[in-house]
């Protein structure tokens, strides 16, 4: 078994792809979470400014 055949080990590649997909999923959740928090923060601060204006 050479180093070359190890590089094309299908099981090993499946694990790499699975890890990559998991990392992408976590990143997507993190980005969505950040956008949600930013959106809520803007909505809340906008509401506060409106309340102070009255």
PDB file of N, CA, C and O in Angstrom:
ATOM      1  N   UNK A   1       0.858  -1.197   0.000  1.00  0.00           N
ATOM      2  CA  UNK A   1       0.000   0.000   0.000  1.00  0.00           C
ATOM      3  C   UNK A   1       0.891   1.244   0.000  1.00  0.00           C
ATOM      4  O   UNK A   1       1.582   1.515   0.983  1.00  0.00           O
ATOM      5  N   UNK A   2       0.876   1.977  -1.070  1.00  0.00           N
ATOM      6  CA  UNK A   2       1.746   3.149  -1.201  1.00  0.00           C
ATOM      7  C   UNK A   2       1.033   4.395  -0.672  1.00  0.00           C
ATOM      8  O   UNK A   2      -0.168   4.378  -0.403  1.00  0.00           O
ATOM      9  N   UNK A   3       1.782   5.443  -0.536  1.00  0.00           N
ATOM     10  CA  UNK A   3       1.217   6.717  -0.090  1.00  0.00           C
ATOM     11  C   UNK A   3       0.195   7.210  -1.111  1.00  0.00           C
ATOM     12  O   UNK A   3      -0.789   7.862  -0.762  1.00  0.00           O
ATOM     13  N   UNK A   4       0.446   6.886  -2.376  1.00  0.00           N
ATOM     14  CA  UNK A   4      -0.450   7.324  -3.437  1.00  0.00           C
ATOM     15  C   UNK A   4      -1.832   6.689  -3.314  1.00  0.00           C
ATOM     16  O   UNK A   4      -2.847   7.371  -3.454  1.00  0.00           O
ATOM     17  N   UNK A   5      -1.869   5.382  -3.050  1.00  0.00           N
ATOM     18  CA  UNK A   5      -3.163   4.705  -2.934  1.00  0.00           C
ATOM     19  C   UNK A   5      -3.915   5.212  -1.694  1.00  0.00           C
ATOM     20  O   UNK A   5      -5.146   5.229  -1.676  1.00  0.00           O
ATOM     21  N   UNK A   6      -3.184   5.617  -0.676  1.00  0.00           N
ATOM     22  CA  UNK A   6      -3.823   6.136   0.535  1.00  0.00           C
ATOM     23  C   UNK A   6      -4.545   7.457   0.232  1.00  0.00           C
ATOM     24  O   UNK A   6      -5.607   7.733   0.789  1.00  0.00           O
ATOM     25  N   UNK A   7      -3.963   8.258  -0.644  1.00  0.00           N
ATOM     26  CA  UNK A   7      -4.575   9.536  -1.012  1.00  0.00           C
ATOM     27  C   UNK A   7      -5.932   9.338  -1.674  1.00  0.00           C
ATOM     28  O   UNK A   7      -6.795  10.214  -1.608  1.00  0.00           O
ATOM     29  N   UNK A   8      -6.120   8.175  -2.317  1.00  0.00           N
ATOM     30  CA  UNK A   8      -7.386   7.927  -3.012  1.00  0.00           C
ATOM     31  C   UNK A   8      -8.244   6.907  -2.273  1.00  0.00           C
ATOM     32  O   UNK A   8      -9.090   6.248  -2.877  1.00  0.00           O
ATOM     33  N   UNK A   9      -8.026   6.778  -0.972  1.00  0.00           N
ATOM     34  CA  UNK A   9      -8.828   5.881  -0.143  1.00  0.00           C
ATOM     35  C   UNK A   9     -10.249   6.463  -0.054  1.00  0.00           C
ATOM     36  O   UNK A   9     -10.433   7.549   0.497  1.00  0.00           O
ATOM     37  N   UNK A  10     -11.249   5.754  -0.590  1.00  0.00           N
ATOM     38  CA  UNK A  10     -12.609   6.313  -0.607  1.00  0.00           C
ATOM     39  C   UNK A  10     -13.176   6.598   0.782  1.00  0.00           C
ATOM     40  O   UNK A  10     -13.870   7.596   0.973  1.00  0.00           O
ATOM     41  N   UNK A  11     -12.884   5.726   1.758  1.00  0.00           N
ATOM     42  CA  UNK A  11     -13.390   5.962   3.112  1.00  0.00           C
ATOM     43  C   UNK A  11     -12.795   7.240   3.697  1.00  0.00           C
ATOM     44  O   UNK A  11     -13.489   8.037   4.329  1.00  0.00           O
ATOM     45  N   UNK A  12     -11.504   7.415   3.473  1.00  0.00           N
ATOM     46  CA  UNK A  12     -10.827   8.594   4.014  1.00  0.00           C
ATOM     47  C   UNK A  12     -11.404   9.858   3.372  1.00  0.00           C
ATOM     48  O   UNK A  12     -11.626  10.861   4.049  1.00  0.00           O
ATOM     49  N   UNK A  13     -11.642   9.799   2.071  1.00  0.00           N
ATOM     50  CA  UNK A  13     -12.196  10.958   1.381  1.00  0.00           C
ATOM     51  C   UNK A  13     -13.613  11.261   1.866  1.00  0.00           C
ATOM     52  O   UNK A  13     -14.002  12.425   1.970  1.00  0.00           O
ATOM     53  N   UNK A  14     -14.383  10.214   2.161  1.00  0.00           N
ATOM     54  CA  UNK A  14     -15.737  10.428   2.685  1.00  0.00           C
ATOM     55  C   UNK A  14     -15.685  11.186   4.006  1.00  0.00           C
ATOM     56  O   UNK A  14     -16.492  12.083   4.252  1.00  0.00           O
ATOM     57  N   UNK A  15     -14.728  10.816   4.853  1.00  0.00           N
ATOM     58  CA  UNK A  15     -14.609  11.498   6.144  1.00  0.00           C
ATOM     59  C   UNK A  15     -14.233  12.961   5.946  1.00  0.00           C
ATOM     60  O   UNK A  15     -14.758  13.837   6.634  1.00  0.00           O
ATOM     61  N   UNK A  16     -13.321  13.231   5.003  1.00  0.00           N
ATOM     62  CA  UNK A  16     -12.898  14.612   4.730  1.00  0.00           C
ATOM     63  C   UNK A  16     -14.096  15.426   4.247  1.00  0.00           C
ATOM     64  O   UNK A  16     -14.312  16.552   4.694  1.00  0.00           O
ATOM     65  N   UNK A  17     -14.876  14.844   3.327  1.00  0.00           N
ATOM     66  CA  UNK A  17     -16.056  15.537   2.805  1.00  0.00           C
ATOM     67  C   UNK A  17     -17.074  15.779   3.920  1.00  0.00           C
ATOM     68  O   UNK A  17     -17.678  16.849   3.996  1.00  0.00           O
ATOM     69  N   UNK A  18     -17.257  14.782   4.780  1.00  0.00           N
ATOM     70  CA  UNK A  18     -18.205  14.924   5.892  1.00  0.00           C
ATOM     71  C   UNK A  18     -17.765  16.046   6.833  1.00  0.00           C
ATOM     72  O   UNK A  18     -18.590  16.852   7.262  1.00  0.00           O
ATOM     73  N   UNK A  19     -16.485  16.100   7.151  1.00  0.00           N
ATOM     74  CA  UNK A  19     -15.952  17.162   8.019  1.00  0.00           C
ATOM     75  C   UNK A  19     -16.142  18.522   7.367  1.00  0.00           C
ATOM     76  O   UNK A  19     -16.505  19.491   8.034  1.00  0.00           O
ATOM     77  N   UNK A  20     -15.897  18.596   6.063  1.00  0.00           N
ATOM     78  CA  UNK A  20     -16.023  19.847   5.326  1.00  0.00           C
ATOM     79  C   UNK A  20     -17.475  20.323   5.349  1.00  0.00           C
ATOM     80  O   UNK A  20     -17.742  21.503   5.577  1.00  0.00           O
ATOM     81  N   UNK A  21     -18.418  19.395   5.111  1.00  0.00           N
ATOM     82  CA  UNK A  21     -19.839  19.739   5.133  1.00  0.00           C
ATOM     83  C   UNK A  21     -20.271  20.201   6.518  1.00  0.00           C
ATOM     84  O   UNK A  21     -21.056  21.141   6.642  1.00  0.00           O
ATOM     85  N   UNK A  22     -19.767  19.552   7.554  1.00  0.00           N
ATOM     86  CA  UNK A  22     -20.102  19.934   8.929  1.00  0.00           C
ATOM     87  C   UNK A  22     -19.583  21.337   9.228  1.00  0.00           C
ATOM     88  O   UNK A  22     -20.279  22.141   9.847  1.00  0.00           O
ATOM     89  N   UNK A  23     -18.365  21.628   8.790  1.00  0.00           N
ATOM     90  CA  UNK A  23     -17.778  22.951   9.005  1.00  0.00           C
ATOM     91  C   UNK A  23     -18.592  24.012   8.275  1.00  0.00           C
ATOM     92  O   UNK A  23     -18.839  25.087   8.821  1.00  0.00           O
ATOM     93  N   UNK A  24     -19.013  23.718   7.036  1.00  0.00           N
ATOM     94  CA  UNK A  24     -19.822  24.662   6.269  1.00  0.00           C
ATOM     95  C   UNK A  24     -21.163  24.902   6.948  1.00  0.00           C
ATOM     96  O   UNK A  24     -21.652  26.031   6.993  1.00  0.00           O
ATOM     97  N   UNK A  25     -21.753  23.836   7.475  1.00  0.00           N
ATOM     98  CA  UNK A  25     -23.044  23.943   8.155  1.00  0.00           C
ATOM     99  C   UNK A  25     -22.910  24.831   9.386  1.00  0.00           C
ATOM    100  O   UNK A  25     -23.746  25.705   9.619  1.00  0.00           O
ATOM    101  N   UNK A  26     -21.862  24.610  10.174  1.00  0.00           N
ATOM    102  CA  UNK A  26     -21.633  25.404  11.381  1.00  0.00           C
ATOM    103  C   UNK A  26     -21.394  26.868  11.018  1.00  0.00           C
ATOM    104  O   UNK A  26     -21.871  27.771  11.705  1.00  0.00           O
ATOM    105  N   UNK A  27     -20.656  27.095   9.936  1.00  0.00           N
ATOM    106  CA  UNK A  27     -20.387  28.461   9.496  1.00  0.00           C
ATOM    107  C   UNK A  27     -21.683  29.132   9.067  1.00  0.00           C
ATOM    108  O   UNK A  27     -21.927  30.293   9.396  1.00  0.00           O
ATOM    109  N   UNK A  28     -22.511  28.401   8.334  1.00  0.00           N
ATOM    110  CA  UNK A  28     -23.798  28.932   7.885  1.00  0.00           C
ATOM    111  C   UNK A  28     -24.684  29.318   9.056  1.00  0.00           C
ATOM    112  O   UNK A  28     -25.324  30.369   9.038  1.00  0.00           O
ATOM    113  N   UNK A  29     -24.720  28.472  10.072  1.00  0.00           N
ATOM    114  CA  UNK A  29     -25.523  28.748  11.268  1.00  0.00           C
ATOM    115  C   UNK A  29     -24.982  29.978  11.981  1.00  0.00           C
ATOM    116  O   UNK A  29     -25.747  30.826  12.440  1.00  0.00           O
ATOM    117  N   UNK A  30     -23.666  30.071  12.070  1.00  0.00           N
ATOM    118  CA  UNK A  30     -23.028  31.202  12.742  1.00  0.00           C
ATOM    119  C   UNK A  30     -23.349  32.511  12.018  1.00  0.00           C
ATOM    120  O   UNK A  30     -23.680  33.510  12.655  1.00  0.00           O
ATOM    121  N   UNK A  31     -23.250  32.501  10.694  1.00  0.00           N
ATOM    122  CA  UNK A  31     -23.546  33.695   9.892  1.00  0.00           C
ATOM    123  C   UNK A  31     -25.015  34.082  10.037  1.00  0.00           C
ATOM    124  O   UNK A  31     -25.337  35.254  10.234  1.00  0.00           O
ATOM    125  N   UNK A  32     -25.906  33.094   9.940  1.00  0.00           N
ATOM    126  CA  UNK A  32     -27.341  33.368  10.072  1.00  0.00           C
ATOM    127  C   UNK A  32     -27.637  33.953  11.452  1.00  0.00           C
ATOM    128  O   UNK A  32     -28.431  34.885  11.582  1.00  0.00           O
ATOM    129  N   UNK A  33     -26.996  33.402  12.474  1.00  0.00           N
ATOM    130  CA  UNK A  33     -27.171  33.857  13.851  1.00  0.00           C
ATOM    131  C   UNK A  33     -26.700  35.309  13.992  1.00  0.00           C
ATOM    132  O   UNK A  33     -27.364  36.124  14.633  1.00  0.00           O
ATOM    133  N   UNK A  34     -25.549  35.623  13.389  1.00  0.00           N
ATOM    134  CA  UNK A  34     -25.001  36.982  13.455  1.00  0.00           C
ATOM    135  C   UNK A  34     -25.928  37.970  12.762  1.00  0.00           C
ATOM    136  O   UNK A  34     -26.169  39.063  13.274  1.00  0.00           O
ATOM    137  N   UNK A  35     -26.454  37.584  11.586  1.00  0.00           N
ATOM    138  CA  UNK A  35     -27.365  38.455  10.835  1.00  0.00           C
ATOM    139  C   UNK A  35     -28.632  38.694  11.656  1.00  0.00           C
ATOM    140  O   UNK A  35     -29.145  39.812  11.716  1.00  0.00           O
ATOM    141  N   UNK A  36     -29.129  37.630  12.286  1.00  0.00           N
ATOM    142  CA  UNK A  36     -30.334  37.736  13.105  1.00  0.00           C
ATOM    143  C   UNK A  36     -30.111  38.699  14.264  1.00  0.00           C
ATOM    144  O   UNK A  36     -30.957  39.552  14.535  1.00  0.00           O
ATOM    145  N   UNK A  37     -28.978  38.570  14.949  1.00  0.00           N
ATOM    146  CA  UNK A  37     -28.657  39.434  16.090  1.00  0.00           C
ATOM    147  C   UNK A  37     -28.482  40.887  15.629  1.00  0.00           C
ATOM    148  O   UNK A  37     -28.958  41.810  16.290  1.00  0.00           O
ATOM    149  N   UNK A  38     -27.801  41.087  14.501  1.00  0.00           N
ATOM    150  CA  UNK A  38     -27.621  42.444  13.975  1.00  0.00           C
ATOM    151  C   UNK A  38     -28.972  43.047  13.619  1.00  0.00           C
ATOM    152  O   UNK A  38     -29.246  44.205  13.935  1.00  0.00           O
ATOM    153  N   UNK A  39     -29.814  42.257  12.961  1.00  0.00           N
ATOM    154  CA  UNK A  39     -31.144  42.728  12.573  1.00  0.00           C
ATOM    155  C   UNK A  39     -31.975  43.089  13.791  1.00  0.00           C
ATOM    156  O   UNK A  39     -32.636  44.127  13.809  1.00  0.00           O
ATOM    157  N   UNK A  40     -31.946  42.238  14.810  1.00  0.00           N
ATOM    158  CA  UNK A  40     -32.694  42.500  16.040  1.00  0.00           C
ATOM    159  C   UNK A  40     -32.143  43.735  16.737  1.00  0.00           C
ATOM    160  O   UNK A  40     -32.902  44.568  17.232  1.00  0.00           O
ATOM    161  N   UNK A  41     -30.817  43.850  16.774  1.00  0.00           N
ATOM    162  CA  UNK A  41     -30.182  44.998  17.413  1.00  0.00           C
ATOM    163  C   UNK A  41     -30.591  46.302  16.754  1.00  0.00           C
ATOM    164  O   UNK A  41     -30.875  47.285  17.438  1.00  0.00           O
ATOM    165  N   UNK A  42     -30.624  46.316  15.421  1.00  0.00           N
ATOM    166  CA  UNK A  42     -31.033  47.523  14.690  1.00  0.00           C
ATOM    167  C   UNK A  42     -32.505  47.828  14.952  1.00  0.00           C
ATOM    168  O   UNK A  42     -32.879  48.984  15.152  1.00  0.00           O
ATOM    169  N   UNK A  43     -33.333  46.791  14.950  1.00  0.00           N
ATOM    170  CA  UNK A  43     -34.766  46.978  15.189  1.00  0.00           C
ATOM    171  C   UNK A  43     -35.001  47.533  16.589  1.00  0.00           C
ATOM    172  O   UNK A  43     -35.818  48.435  16.772  1.00  0.00           O
ATOM    173  N   UNK A  44     -34.291  46.998  17.576  1.00  0.00           N
ATOM    174  CA  UNK A  44     -34.447  47.433  18.969  1.00  0.00           C
ATOM    175  C   UNK A  44     -33.947  48.872  19.136  1.00  0.00           C
ATOM    176  O   UNK A  44     -34.620  49.692  19.760  1.00  0.00           O
ATOM    177  N   UNK A  45     -32.767  49.180  18.580  1.00  0.00           N
ATOM    178  CA  UNK A  45     -32.225  50.534  18.723  1.00  0.00           C
ATOM    179  C   UNK A  45     -33.106  51.536  17.977  1.00  0.00           C
ATOM    180  O   UNK A  45     -33.285  52.666  18.431  1.00  0.00           O
ATOM    181  N   UNK A  46     -33.653  51.126  16.839  1.00  0.00           N
ATOM    182  CA  UNK A  46     -34.558  51.996  16.087  1.00  0.00           C
ATOM    183  C   UNK A  46     -35.824  52.256  16.889  1.00  0.00           C
ATOM    184  O   UNK A  46     -36.340  53.373  16.889  1.00  0.00           O
ATOM    185  N   UNK A  47     -36.321  51.249  17.564  1.00  0.00           N
ATOM    186  CA  UNK A  47     -37.516  51.354  18.395  1.00  0.00           C
ATOM    187  C   UNK A  47     -37.237  52.267  19.588  1.00  0.00           C
ATOM    188  O   UNK A  47     -38.094  53.059  19.981  1.00  0.00           O
ATOM    189  N   UNK A  48     -36.034  52.156  20.165  1.00  0.00           N
ATOM    190  CA  UNK A  48     -35.648  52.974  21.305  1.00  0.00           C
ATOM    191  C   UNK A  48     -35.574  54.447  20.906  1.00  0.00           C
ATOM    192  O   UNK A  48     -36.038  55.321  21.638  1.00  0.00           O
ATOM    193  N   UNK A  49     -34.983  54.713  19.734  1.00  0.00           N
ATOM    194  CA  UNK A  49     -34.866  56.092  19.262  1.00  0.00           C
ATOM    195  C   UNK A  49     -36.257  56.688  19.031  1.00  0.00           C
ATOM    196  O   UNK A  49     -36.511  57.851  19.343  1.00  0.00           O
ATOM    197  N   UNK A  50     -37.153  55.859  18.472  1.00  0.00           N
ATOM    198  CA  UNK A  50     -38.519  56.317  18.239  1.00  0.00           C
ATOM    199  C   UNK A  50     -39.217  56.630  19.552  1.00  0.00           C
ATOM    200  O   UNK A  50     -39.976  57.595  19.641  1.00  0.00           O
ATOM    201  N   UNK A  51     -38.965  55.826  20.563  1.00  0.00           N
ATOM    202  CA  UNK A  51     -39.582  56.026  21.876  1.00  0.00           C
ATOM    203  C   UNK A  51     -39.044  57.296  22.530  1.00  0.00           C
ATOM    204  O   UNK A  51     -39.791  58.030  23.177  1.00  0.00           O
ATOM    205  N   UNK A  52     -37.754  57.551  22.361  1.00  0.00           N
ATOM    206  CA  UNK A  52     -37.146  58.748  22.945  1.00  0.00           C
ATOM    207  C   UNK A  52     -37.645  60.007  22.253  1.00  0.00           C
ATOM    208  O   UNK A  52     -37.768  61.056  22.885  1.00  0.00           O
ATOM    209  N   UNK A  53     -37.932  59.911  20.959  1.00  0.00           N
ATOM    210  CA  UNK A  53     -38.394  61.073  20.199  1.00  0.00           C
ATOM    211  C   UNK A  53     -39.745  61.546  20.733  1.00  0.00           C
ATOM    212  O   UNK A  53     -40.040  62.741  20.719  1.00  0.00           O
ATOM    213  N   UNK A  54     -40.571  60.595  21.206  1.00  0.00           N
ATOM    214  CA  UNK A  54     -41.865  60.973  21.780  1.00  0.00           C
ATOM    215  C   UNK A  54     -41.627  61.460  23.198  1.00  0.00           C
ATOM    216  O   UNK A  54     -42.574  61.835  23.889  1.00  0.00           O
TER     217      UNK A  54
END
